[in-house]
C-alpha cells in the first residue's frame, strides 16, 4: 500500500515584496538592485563619472563615494589632495566637482607618474614599477580640461616639501602600498581640517593588504576610527583637532 503524501503547502508570500513590485510610490524604483544604488542612475553623478570612467580602475560605486563626500568637503576650509593619481580619471572628476561647487579650492595631485615605488614584500602584493603606463604631462592635459590642478611629481613624502602650512579639506589616498599610505597620513592628518575626510581606496582589497595594515596602524592611536565600506574603501572623518 502506497504511503499517502502530505499535501504541499503554498509558498509563503512576502507582502512587502509584492507591494514593492506593484507600487509606484517609490521614486527611482528601478535603481533598487536589490538595494537603492543611485550610482547606477543617470542623474548629476553620471555627468561627473563620465570624466573618470575612461581613465580609472576605480569602480562606479567607489567614484560615487568620492562625489558625495567631496561635495560636502567643498564647504570645509582647505584644499583637496589626491595621493596616487595614475592616469587622472578620479582627479578629472574631482576637478569638475570643485569647478562647479567651489572653484576657489585647489586640487593638488601627487604621484610618481612612473609606476609604483619600492614595495615591501612582507606587506604588499604590488611590485615596483606597476601602473607605470601614465605620465604627468598626459594627466595634466586631461585633468585641466575639466578644472584646475597642480601636479607634484615624485616620491612621497619628498613631494610634500614646501606644503607644511597647508590646510586640507579632503584627501583621496589611492597608493595601494603600506609605506606610501603611512607617509601620506603622517603629513596629511595634522593638516586636515576638523570636519574633513580621507577616503582610502584600497583598504578592503585582498590585493592591497598593506593598505589596511597602514591605516589600522596609524589610527590605533587616534580618536577617529576608519569606517570600512562594502565598496572596499575606508573613510575617516576628522572630528577633533
BAFI-3210 file (N, C-alpha, C; in Angstrom, 3 decimals, decimal comma, padded with zeros to 6 digits):
// residues 241
n [1|2|3|4|5|6|7|8|9|10|11|12|13|14|15|16|17|18|19|20|21|22|23|24|25|26|27|28|29|30|31|32|33|34|35|36|37|38|39|40|41|42|43|44|45|46|47|48|49|50|51|52|53|54|55|56|57|58|59|60|61|62|63|64|65|66|67|68|69|70|71|72|73|74|75|76|77|78|79|80|81|82|83|84|85|86|87|88|89|90|91|92|93|94|95|96|97|98|99|100|101|102|103|104|105|106|107|108|109|110|111|112|113|114|115|116|117|118|119|120|121|122|123|124|125|126|127|128|129|130|131|132|133|134|135|136|137|138|139|140|141|142|143|144|145|146|147|148|149|150|151|152|153|154|155|156|157|158|159|160|161|162|163|164|165|166|167|168|169|170|171|172|173|174|175|176|177|178|179|180|181|182|183|184|185|186|187|188|189|190|191|192|193|194|195|196|197|198|199|200|201|202|203|204|205|206|207|208|209|210|211|212|213|214|215|216|217|218|219|220|221|222|223|224|225|226|227|228|229|230|231|232|233|234|235|236|237|238|239|240|241]
n.u [000,838|000,636|002,205|000,454|001,000|001,873|-000,048|001,244|002,292|001,351|003,703|005,237|004,113|005,617|004,545|005,597|007,396|005,630|004,114|006,115|006,715|004,472|003,865|003,864|004,884|007,490|010,179|012,549|012,537|013,617|016,251|016,704|018,507|019,349|019,047|018,855|020,677|022,102|024,243|023,970|022,228|021,092|021,534|022,931|025,410|026,228|027,090|029,514|030,943|031,418|033,702|035,683|035,544|036,831|039,507|040,246|040,685|038,998|035,972|032,457|030,775|032,597|033,562|031,236|031,125|033,278|032,258|030,010|031,157|033,090|031,591|030,461|032,788|033,636|032,650|034,184|036,986|040,039|042,125|042,003|043,316|044,896|046,439|048,207|047,517|047,519|046,247|044,660|041,846|039,950|040,886|040,222|037,428|037,095|038,196|036,288|034,038|034,841|035,175|032,532|031,346|032,958|035,092|037,233|038,871|041,889|043,133|045,359|047,748|049,442|051,947|054,191|054,072|055,376|054,994|054,777|056,619|059,406|058,362|057,105|057,640|056,678|054,358|053,012|051,298|051,588|054,107|057,240|057,181|054,755|051,681|052,764|052,054|051,534|051,731|052,960|052,514|050,444|048,382|048,082|047,179|044,724|043,238|043,181|041,450|039,030|039,054|040,946|044,288|047,148|050,189|052,320|055,069|056,810|058,352|056,571|057,454|058,732|057,589|055,874|057,214|057,539|054,880|054,058|052,495|049,939|046,354|043,842|040,932|039,885|040,984|041,952|043,272|045,052|047,135|047,919|050,010|051,811|053,957|053,727|051,153|051,356|053,285|051,796|049,665|050,975|051,791|049,473|047,315|047,680|047,140|044,628|041,431|039,112|036,186|036,776|037,584|039,129|039,490|040,243|041,155|041,935|041,570|040,070|040,746|041,917|044,174|045,695|046,919|048,700|047,677|045,459|046,798|048,441|046,617|045,128|047,188|048,077|045,782|045,304|046,149|044,625|041,715|039,792|038,113|038,539|036,066|034,982|033,854|031,399|032,301|034,980|036,512|037,733|036,677|037,650|036,640|037,405|036,979|037,904|040,486]
n.v [-001,191|002,159|004,911|007,697|010,867|013,897|016,851|019,521|022,640|025,967|028,258|030,675|034,025|037,074|039,926|042,509|042,406|041,984|044,319|046,196|045,495|046,268|048,888|052,417|054,316|054,779|056,697|056,373|053,592|051,588|051,514|049,970|047,301|044,724|046,695|050,275|051,883|054,448|055,214|053,918|055,291|058,023|060,629|063,690|062,708|060,883|062,505|063,542|061,219|060,310|061,657|060,406|057,661|056,714|056,632|055,412|052,732|052,694|051,748|052,354|052,626|053,282|055,705|057,145|057,444|059,216|061,431|062,186|062,788|064,705|066,871|067,709|068,310|070,471|072,664|073,015|074,369|074,566|072,857|070,365|067,160|064,556|061,562|059,431|059,031|057,931|057,569|059,774|059,768|059,802|062,159|064,038|063,929|064,934|067,479|068,630|068,593|070,388|072,674|073,266|073,510|074,806|076,771|078,156|076,515|074,572|071,816|069,357|067,145|064,125|061,956|059,424|059,118|057,299|054,758|052,226|052,850|051,373|048,389|046,574|043,298|041,785|042,944|043,971|043,303|044,327|045,201|046,911|049,476|048,833|050,039|051,944|052,983|055,768|059,388|062,505|064,681|063,877|063,438|065,997|067,429|066,134|066,375|069,142|069,947|069,737|071,139|073,088|072,185|071,184|069,657|067,445|065,830|062,859|061,105|060,347|060,966|063,180|064,910|066,436|068,525|071,955|072,379|072,596|074,444|073,975|073,717|071,314|069,944|067,621|064,391|062,020|058,948|056,758|054,752|052,169|050,734|049,887|051,577|054,005|054,837|055,263|057,319|059,309|059,718|060,581|063,121|064,377|064,119|065,816|068,240|068,226|069,628|070,044|068,208|067,415|064,904|061,726|059,475|056,168|054,290|051,615|050,016|047,663|045,669|042,495|042,456|044,482|044,287|045,691|048,237|048,258|047,464|049,685|051,833|050,953|050,719|053,400|054,775|053,542|054,909|057,186|059,339|059,252|056,806|054,414|053,844|051,065|050,370|048,708|048,826|048,391|050,488|052,706|055,172|058,055|060,353|063,519|064,438|065,981|068,290]
n.w [000,000|-000,945|000,567|001,696|000,400|002,017|001,771|-000,140|001,126|000,236|-001,204|000,895|000,950|000,483|001,722|001,598|-000,570|-002,661|-002,541|-003,125|-005,730|-007,131|-006,472|-007,177|-005,627|-004,873|-005,785|-008,502|-008,587|-010,130|-009,537|-007,341|-006,605|-005,226|-003,329|-002,881|-005,317|-006,232|-007,828|-010,192|-011,689|-013,829|-013,071|-011,695|-010,778|-012,755|-014,828|-013,871|-013,342|-015,891|-016,672|-015,230|-015,856|-018,369|-017,666|-015,280|-012,894|-010,780|-009,460|-010,296|-008,039|-006,053|-007,031|-006,711|-003,926|-003,577|-004,968|-003,408|-000,849|-001,475|-002,399|-000,012|001,413|-000,006|001,254|003,450|005,192|003,435|000,978|-001,697|-002,002|-003,876|-003,455|-005,274|-008,380|-010,900|-014,056|-014,041|-013,900|-011,624|-010,598|-012,589|-012,397|-009,780|-010,112|-011,800|-010,127|-008,109|-009,680|-010,242|-007,749|-005,817|-006,913|-005,849|-004,418|-004,429|-006,324|-005,648|-006,868|-006,353|-007,370|-008,613|-011,298|-012,779|-012,093|-009,447|-006,409|-004,598|-003,008|-000,106|000,331|002,427|003,190|001,004|-002,053|-004,594|-007,077|-007,599|-010,035|-011,244|-012,721|-014,369|-016,799|-017,587|-017,460|-016,189|-017,830|-019,583|-017,759|-016,632|-018,881|-019,387|-016,950|-016,593|-018,535|-017,383|-015,036|-012,628|-011,590|-009,627|-010,265|-008,599|-009,018|-008,199|-005,422|-002,482|000,912|-000,181|-002,072|-000,608|000,475|001,278|001,581|004,142|005,541|004,705|004,529|004,610|003,164|002,105|001,196|-001,161|-000,983|-002,789|-003,119|-002,697|-001,314|001,713|002,900|001,466|002,100|004,871|004,835|003,548|005,370|007,700|007,042|006,060|007,943|010,329|009,135|008,149|008,046|010,779|010,497|007,976|005,425|004,773|002,160|001,663|-000,935|-001,225|000,990|001,731|-000,099|-001,158|-002,720|-001,789|000,899|002,546|002,621|004,370|006,708|007,147|007,531|009,769|011,610|011,858|012,828|015,211|017,388|017,435|017,855|015,868|013,865|011,338|008,881|007,371|004,155|002,059|-000,484|-000,554|000,096|002,722|005,041|006,788|009,173|010,407|013,565|015,665|016,586]
ca.u [000,000|001,445|002,044|-000,174|001,853|001,297|-000,299|002,257|001,774|001,653|004,868|004,920|004,085|006,204|003,651|006,367|007,913|004,527|003,791|007,182|006,624|003,310|003,646|004,539|005,109|008,915|010,897|013,755|012,382|014,443|017,614|016,785|019,030|018,014|019,043|018,956|022,028|021,960|025,350|023,576|021,256|021,538|021,437|024,120|026,637|026,619|027,811|030,881|031,590|031,839|035,063|036,585|035,413|037,793|040,908|040,455|040,174|038,106|034,627|031,461|030,270|033,643|033,530|030,062|031,533|034,083|031,364|029,185|031,950|033,777|030,631|030,347|034,076|033,790|032,220|035,090|038,227|041,180|042,150|041,703|044,507|044,819|047,725|048,022|046,676|047,588|046,009|043,940|040,393|039,254|041,314|039,398|036,095|037,155|038,410|035,000|033,172|035,291|034,867|031,107|030,845|033,780|036,304|038,335|039,724|042,904|043,274|046,793|047,863|050,760|052,203|055,466|053,739|056,301|054,707|054,962|057,965|059,786|057,314|057,534|057,025|056,030|053,067|052,401|051,184|052,057|055,544|057,800|057,020|053,384|050,903|053,673|051,570|050,956|052,744|052,479|052,065|049,144|047,403|047,862|046,350|043,363|042,557|042,999|040,298|037,829|039,200|042,326|045,009|048,594|050,848|053,588|055,614|057,929|058,072|056,163|056,987|059,533|056,745|055,126|058,055|057,041|053,436|053,868|051,453|048,689|045,121|043,259|039,538|039,530|042,096|041,736|044,540|044,915|048,533|047,972|051,060|051,922|054,820|053,206|049,981|051,838|053,910|050,718|048,918|051,786|051,829|048,136|046,379|047,745|046,742|043,235|040,502|038,041|035,052|037,265|037,513|040,089|038,984|041,282|040,531|042,403|041,587|039,498|041,029|042,943|045,377|046,409|046,874|049,462|046,857|044,707|047,744|048,915|045,524|044,829|048,347|048,112|044,637|045,199|046,414|043,832|040,309|038,994|038,117|038,205|034,809|035,145|032,659|031,244|032,968|036,405|037,126|037,501|036,544|037,916|036,134|038,148|036,007|038,518|041,861]
ca.v [000,000|003,372|005,885|008,923|012,044|015,054|017,959|020,570|023,956|027,017|029,045|031,881|035,263|038,220|041,035|043,695|042,227|042,172|045,752|046,912|045,197|046,881|050,285|053,493|055,346|054,962|057,234|055,644|052,209|050,702|051,502|049,034|046,108|044,923|047,897|051,512|052,030|055,646|055,342|053,287|056,162|058,965|061,974|064,546|061,933|060,266|063,509|063,628|059,910|060,190|062,165|059,440|056,293|056,239|056,704|054,952|051,420|052,862|051,369|053,416|052,842|053,997|057,087|057,776|057,848|060,431|062,519|062,611|063,391|065,899|067,980|068,213|068,889|071,748|073,726|072,975|075,105|073,794|072,399|068,955|066,446|063,148|060,866|058,275|059,637|057,034|058,207|061,029|059,660|060,363|063,557|064,842|064,016|065,837|068,838|069,119|068,849|071,637|073,760|073,591|073,711|075,794|076,910|078,788|075,472|073,982|070,365|069,057|065,741|063,566|060,634|059,309|059,088|056,341|053,457|052,020|052,866|050,096|047,871|045,679|042,002|041,226|043,607|044,430|042,386|045,014|045,229|048,165|049,744|048,633|051,248|052,912|053,416|057,096|060,441|063,745|065,577|063,416|063,679|067,440|067,833|065,603|066,940|070,584|070,182|069,669|072,059|073,431|071,265|071,313|068,355|067,325|064,540|062,346|060,161|060,842|062,291|064,284|065,854|067,279|069,630|073,267|072,433|072,426|075,350|073,672|073,287|070,351|069,591|066,291|063,677|060,687|058,221|055,570|054,419|050,701|050,046|050,224|052,714|055,236|055,272|055,849|058,606|060,256|060,020|061,325|064,526|064,921|064,113|067,026|069,413|068,049|070,434|069,364|068,044|066,924|063,464|060,988|058,233|055,214|053,465|050,227|049,465|046,335|044,778|041,496|042,759|045,591|044,085|046,724|049,437|048,128|047,450|051,048|052,645|050,495|051,056|054,836|055,250|052,854|055,883|058,388|059,284|058,906|055,372|054,159|053,176|050,209|050,334|047,492|049,067|048,130|051,709|053,106|056,615|058,579|061,698|064,151|065,039|066,908|068,662]
ca.w [000,000|-001,050|001,635|001,222|000,523|002,681|000,829|-000,095|001,489|-000,736|-000,800|001,659|000,174|001,175|001,379|001,244|-001,930|-003,602|-002,548|-003,815|-007,156|-007,763|-006,109|-007,888|-004,621|-004,629|-006,953|-008,919|-008,124|-010,948|-009,015|-006,225|-007,260|-004,687|-002,505|-003,654|-005,870|-007,058|-008,782|-011,452|-012,340|-014,865|-012,505|-011,722|-010,611|-014,024|-015,610|-013,364|-013,505|-017,296|-016,791|-014,593|-016,368|-019,374|-017,248|-013,906|-012,497|-009,624|-009,900|-010,261|-006,682|-005,304|-007,513|-006,106|-002,574|-003,737|-005,387|-002,272|000,224|-001,949|-002,427|001,357|001,788|-000,706|002,170|004,593|004,932|002,965|-000,403|-001,968|-002,448|-004,255|-003,396|-006,140|-009,421|-012,054|-015,351|-013,848|-014,010|-010,461|-010,469|-013,501|-011,807|-008,635|-010,626|-012,302|-008,966|-007,493|-010,626|-010,189|-006,386|-005,109|-007,739|-005,123|-003,858|-005,291|-006,381|-005,708|-007,259|-006,021|-007,944|-009,322|-012,729|-013,391|-011,507|-008,014|-005,821|-003,995|-002,130|000,970|000,027|003,620|003,404|-000,238|-003,185|-005,801|-007,302|-008,079|-011,460|-011,716|-013,005|-014,972|-018,113|-017,419|-017,416|-015,593|-018,891|-020,062|-016,693|-016,559|-020,027|-019,246|-015,779|-016,784|-019,408|-016,548|-013,913|-012,308|-010,723|-009,503|-010,300|-007,875|-009,451|-007,429|-004,353|-001,180|001,322|-000,737|-002,809|000,341|000,948|000,902|001,818|005,590|006,045|004,005|005,198|003,684|003,471|001,584|000,580|-001,705|-000,949|-003,642|-003,416|-002,704|-000,554|003,125|003,213|000,862|002,860|006,122|004,523|003,257|006,588|008,670|006,652|005,790|009,061|011,163|008,351|007,728|008,830|011,509|009,587|006,692|005,163|003,956|001,578|001,286|-001,978|-001,286|002,346|001,897|-001,219|-000,847|-003,499|-001,129|002,357|003,237|002,790|005,629|007,819|007,392|008,077|011,132|012,442|012,118|013,607|016,502|018,439|017,168|018,254|014,692|013,573|009,934|008,564|006,204|003,326|001,258|-001,754|-000,390|000,619|004,105|005,198|008,127|009,421|011,488|014,444|016,605|016,197]
c.u [000,877|001,125|001,476|000,750|001,120|001,052|000,771|001,624|002,172|002,858|004,451|005,005|004,645|005,369|004,424|006,883|006,817|004,135|004,830|007,076|005,529|003,160|004,392|004,947|006,587|009,582|012,157|013,710|013,294|015,890|017,757|017,199|019,855|017,918|019,211|020,404|022,061|023,090|025,044|022,596|021,901|021,440|022,745|025,414|027,125|027,423|029,269|031,630|032,083|033,260|036,082|036,665|036,483|039,222|041,132|039,988|039,231|036,667|033,615|030,949|031,310|033,733|032,348|030,376|032,349|033,209|030,564|030,027|032,663|032,833|030,423|031,642|034,327|033,393|033,124|036,382|039,333|041,024|041,937|042,950|044,127|046,224|047,571|047,025|046,507|047,331|045,059|042,434|039,649|039,655|040,483|037,986|036,091|037,373|037,095|034,030|033,549|034,988|033,429|030,613|031,640|035,100|037,455|039,289|040,710|042,856|044,754|046,957|049,300|050,892|053,621|055,262|054,726|056,098|055,035|056,410|058,302|058,728|057,926|056,885|056,353|054,634|052,304|052,396|051,766|053,582|055,974|057,621|055,625|052,651|051,792|053,211|050,818|052,077|052,124|051,901|050,676|048,054|047,077|046,937|044,908|042,614|042,258|041,854|038,984|037,887|040,670|042,976|046,477|049,182|052,139|054,111|056,795|057,462|057,617|057,078|057,770|058,658|055,871|055,934|057,550|055,558|053,102|052,770|050,081|047,557|044,348|041,849|039,225|040,763|041,605|043,098|044,355|046,316|048,856|048,941|051,291|052,719|054,257|051,978|050,407|052,486|052,857|050,021|049,714|051,875|050,426|047,311|046,483|047,224|045,311|042,316|039,536|036,796|035,451|037,276|038,801|039,393|040,184|040,673|040,786|042,191|041,151|039,848|042,127|044,232|046,226|046,415|047,629|048,678|046,099|045,641|048,167|047,842|045,233|045,969|048,332|046,991|044,441|045,451|045,639|042,391|039,409|039,194|037,753|036,891|035,011|033,820|032,591|031,926|034,435|037,155|036,996|037,476|036,874|037,436|036,941|037,191|036,585|039,948|042,869]
c.v [001,247|004,333|007,174|010,113|013,177|016,154|019,043|021,912|024,967|027,815|030,316|033,107|036,383|039,441|042,292|043,594|042,463|043,648|046,536|046,706|046,002|048,377|051,238|054,607|055,651|055,518|056,414|054,177|051,248|050,622|050,633|047,670|045,230|046,159|049,122|051,754|053,240|055,842|054,676|054,151|057,113|060,406|062,732|063,749|061,363|061,231|063,586|062,307|059,709|060,706|061,166|058,127|055,888|056,078|056,262|053,521|051,491|052,674|052,486|053,671|053,552|055,453|057,842|058,248|059,133|061,624|063,072|063,369|064,663|067,089|068,551|068,904|070,214|072,925|073,831|073,709|074,160|073,335|070,897|068,303|065,051|062,581|059,533|058,635|058,720|057,814|059,406|060,956|060,266|061,814|064,464|065,004|064,999|067,279|069,438|069,428|070,167|072,832|074,225|073,918|074,750|075,972|077,614|077,761|074,960|072,461|070,060|067,550|065,258|062,171|060,624|059,489|058,208|054,942|053,400|052,248|051,480|049,666|046,915|044,315|041,347|041,800|043,894|043,339|043,016|045,067|046,598|048,286|049,517|049,972|052,357|053,451|054,742|058,116|061,683|064,667|065,187|063,664|065,164|067,908|067,380|066,290|068,416|070,906|070,160|070,626|072,286|072,371|071,654|069,917|068,420|065,918|064,141|061,393|060,885|060,220|063,465|065,345|066,710|068,490|070,964|073,449|072,329|073,317|075,073|073,369|072,471|070,010|068,146|065,680|062,327|060,011|056,889|055,144|052,943|050,054|050,694|051,501|054,015|055,747|055,878|057,211|059,678|060,684|060,874|062,803|065,126|065,100|065,357|068,272|069,318|068,847|069,552|069,360|067,521|065,408|062,976|059,727|057,396|054,244|051,982|049,433|047,998|045,328|043,782|041,704|043,849|045,403|045,160|047,995|049,380|048,143|048,879|051,910|052,249|050,842|052,536|055,261|054,500|053,811|057,176|058,210|058,880|057,437|055,165|053,392|052,390|050,114|049,048|047,625|048,637|049,342|051,767|054,623|056,976|060,026|062,304|064,940|066,015|067,166|067,782]
c.w [000,000|000,079|001,061|001,465|001,231|001,659|000,996|000,235|000,421|-000,267|-000,080|000,758|001,032|000,811|000,993|-000,184|-002,960|-003,684|-003,334|-005,331|-007,845|-007,485|-007,028|-006,925|-004,414|-005,882|-007,241|-008,499|-008,893|-010,450|-007,769|-006,794|-006,323|-003,794|-003,389|-004,045|-006,789|-008,056|-010,126|-012,239|-013,329|-014,378|-012,599|-011,603|-011,933|-014,887|-015,173|-013,541|-014,937|-017,502|-016,237|-015,360|-017,378|-018,864|-015,807|-013,735|-011,304|-010,081|-009,647|-008,840|-005,812|-005,749|-006,919|-004,684|-002,632|-004,071|-004,212|-001,247|-000,231|-002,025|-001,033|001,773|001,093|000,179|003,401|004,225|004,477|001,532|-000,487|-002,548|-002,925|-004,275|-004,120|-007,223|-010,627|-013,348|-015,261|-013,917|-012,842|-010,244|-011,368|-012,956|-010,640|-009,075|-011,122|-011,165|-008,308|-008,392|-010,473|-008,788|-005,606|-005,853|-007,037|-004,524|-004,900|-005,205|-006,607|-005,876|-007,058|-006,619|-008,499|-010,818|-013,500|-012,806|-010,027|-007,588|-005,277|-002,985|-001,097|000,746|001,227|003,830|002,113|-001,307|-004,449|-005,841|-007,834|-009,593|-012,000|-011,830|-013,587|-016,310|-018,007|-017,515|-016,804|-016,656|-019,386|-019,025|-016,591|-017,681|-019,841|-018,103|-015,995|-017,734|-018,640|-015,355|-013,635|-011,419|-010,674|-009,440|-009,497|-008,115|-008,592|-006,350|-003,089|-000,110|000,725|-001,403|-001,902|000,804|000,399|001,163|003,304|006,157|005,416|004,976|004,179|004,138|003,127|000,934|000,075|-001,772|-001,671|-004,089|-003,218|-001,718|000,806|003,378|002,672|001,596|004,191|005,885|004,254|004,541|007,562|008,325|006,597|007,056|009,944|010,452|007,832|008,644|009,609|010,622|008,226|006,621|004,509|003,460|001,158|000,281|-001,773|-000,005|002,398|000,814|-000,865|-001,634|-002,849|000,388|003,131|003,467|004,109|006,829|008,174|008,046|009,523|012,088|012,819|013,061|014,915|017,657|018,288|017,640|017,094|014,344|012,105|009,803|007,284|005,455|002,512|-000,100|-001,737|000,129|002,141|004,135|006,638|008,158|010,568|012,365|015,464|016,149|016,906]
res [x|x|x|x|x|x|x|x|x|x|x|x|x|x|x|x|x|x|x|x|x|x|x|x|x|x|x|x|x|x|x|x|x|x|x|x|x|x|x|x|x|x|x|x|x|x|x|x|x|x|x|x|x|x|x|x|x|x|x|x|x|x|x|x|x|x|x|x|x|x|x|x|x|x|x|x|x|x|x|x|x|x|x|x|x|x|x|x|x|x|x|x|x|x|x|x|x|x|x|x|x|x|x|x|x|x|x|x|x|x|x|x|x|x|x|x|x|x|x|x|x|x|x|x|x|x|x|x|x|x|x|x|x|x|x|x|x|x|x|x|x|x|x|x|x|x|x|x|x|x|x|x|x|x|x|x|x|x|x|x|x|x|x|x|x|x|x|x|x|x|x|x|x|x|x|x|x|x|x|x|x|x|x|x|x|x|x|x|x|x|x|x|x|x|x|x|x|x|x|x|x|x|x|x|x|x|x|x|x|x|x|x|x|x|x|x|x|x|x|x|x|x|x|x|x|x|x|x|x|x|x|x|x|x|x|x|x|x|x|x|x]
***
